[in-house]
Amino acid sequence: MKIKIAVFTLLVLFLASCSTVTPSPDFSVIELSNNACVVCSTTSFVEITKITVQNNTSVETMIYRSTYQYLKSGDIIYESPTDTFMSMNILIPANTTVNGITTRGTVYIENTSFPFPSKVWDKMVDNDWDGVTLRIFLHGKDNYGYNKTFTTSFDFGVITSVK
């Protein structure tokens, strides 16, 4: 009987330790240096000067790619092809606490741009739209090889210069 209890206790401890190896990655976009871009018929990229990303966990997180959509009134009018995404390797440091003071792991993605397809411009002109929304998805994973993933998104305004 004592052996069964010991084996059961070891099994419970083993399972508990496996489930607490590392938390899932989690990060937020906390600031954009600009929140809109003016476009015209010759625009091929929407430029963002700076994106501030903050880690929400105590483990390092790697942003490994981004994808995007263009929307009008919540409806997707263009989506980045699944085989074409922007590959990235941006390490967000873990949050650290020293002497009761927590320092948030923060990175700045600077001077980046996202494609502005002519199909989107054509829809804006054909439908007499003042603008559309660019929704950008940042895809992250833990930096420990456990393949836990996380995706967050933010919206960015795209305004036509023709009216």
N, C-alpha and C positions, 0 to 999 in steps of 0.2 A: 504494500500500500504506500509506503514512504517513497519507493522508487517511482510510482505513478505520479505522486504529488510533485516530486522533484522534476520529473520529465515535463509535466504539465507547466510548472513554474518556469522552467527554462524555455519552453515553447512560447509562452506568453511574453517573456522578456525579449526573446528574439524578434517576435512579431512587432512588439512595441518599438524596438530600436530600428527596425527596417522602415517603419512608417514616419520616423522623425529624422531621416537622414538629411534632407534639405527641403526648405520650403519652395513652393513654386515661384518662378520669377514674376515680378509685378513692378511696373513702372508707369509713370504718368508724364504727359506733356504738360508742363506747368507754365510755359510762356512762349509766345511767338513774337519776334521782333517787329513783324508787320503782319497784319491779318487779312490783307487783300492785295491783289495784283491787277493792274489794268492791262488788258490785252487788245490786240488788233489782228487784222488778217495775216500779218507776217510773223506773229508770235509763234514760236515753236516750243518754248519752255516757260513754265511759271516758276519764278524765282522766289525763294524764301531766304532771307538774310541769316536768321538764327532761330533754331528750335532748342529750347531748354528742356531736357528730359531728366527726371528725378527718379531714383530707385526707391521703391517702397518696402524693401526687404533687407535682411542682414546678409544676403549672399550676392556675389557678383552676378550680373546679368549681361548677356551679349545680345545686342540688336544685330540681327543677321540679314534682314532684308526689309524692303518696303514695297507695298503695292498701293494702287490708288484707284479712285472712281471719280467720275464727274456726275453730279446730281442736279436736278432741277425740281424743286418742291418735293424733295424726298425720293423722287424716282431716279433710278440709275439710267443715265443717257450714254455713258461710256465707261468701260471697266478695263483696267490694264490686263493684257493677255496673260494667262497663267504661266506661260513659259518665258515671259519677259518681266522680270522684276529687278529692282535695284539691289544688288548684293552689297552688304555692308559688314563690317566687323568692328562694331563700336562697343567697347567694354564700359558698362556703367558700374562704378565701384560700389561695393556693399556699404550700407549704412554702418557707422561705427559709433559706439558710445564710450567716452572716456570721462571719468570723474562726474558722471551724471549728465554730461553734455553730449547730445546726439548730433553727429554730422551726417547729413544726407548725401549719399552718392549722387553726383550730378554731372552730366555731360552737356556739351553744347555742340549741336550739329550746325555748322556754319556754311553759308554760301552754297546751298543745295538747290536743285531745281527738279521739276517733274515735267514730263512731256505734256504738251498742249496739242492734242491731235486736231488736224484741220476739220475732222468730222464734228468736233465739239463746236468750233467756230461756226461752221455751216448751220448747225442747229440753232445757235444763238441768233444768227442773222435771219434765217428762214422763219423763226418763231417770234422775232422781235423781242428777244429777251435782253434785259439790262445786264444780267450776269448769271453765273451758275456757281455751284459749290464744288470745290475740290476736296474730297475726303481722302486723307492719307492714313494708311495703316502701317504701323511699325511692328514688326514681328521679332520677338525676343525669345531667348532660351536660356536655361541655367548654364553656368559656365563650369559645370562639374561632370558633364557627360551623362546625366540622367534623362536627357531629352524631354524635360518638362518645358512646355512652351507657353507663351503669353502674347496676346496681341492687343494693342490699344490703337485708337484712332483719334484724329482731330480734323476739324473742318477749316477750310481756307477759302476766302472769297475770290472769285474771278469776275472782274467787271469789264464790260465792253467799253471801248473808247469811242465807239461810233453811236451817236444818237442825235 
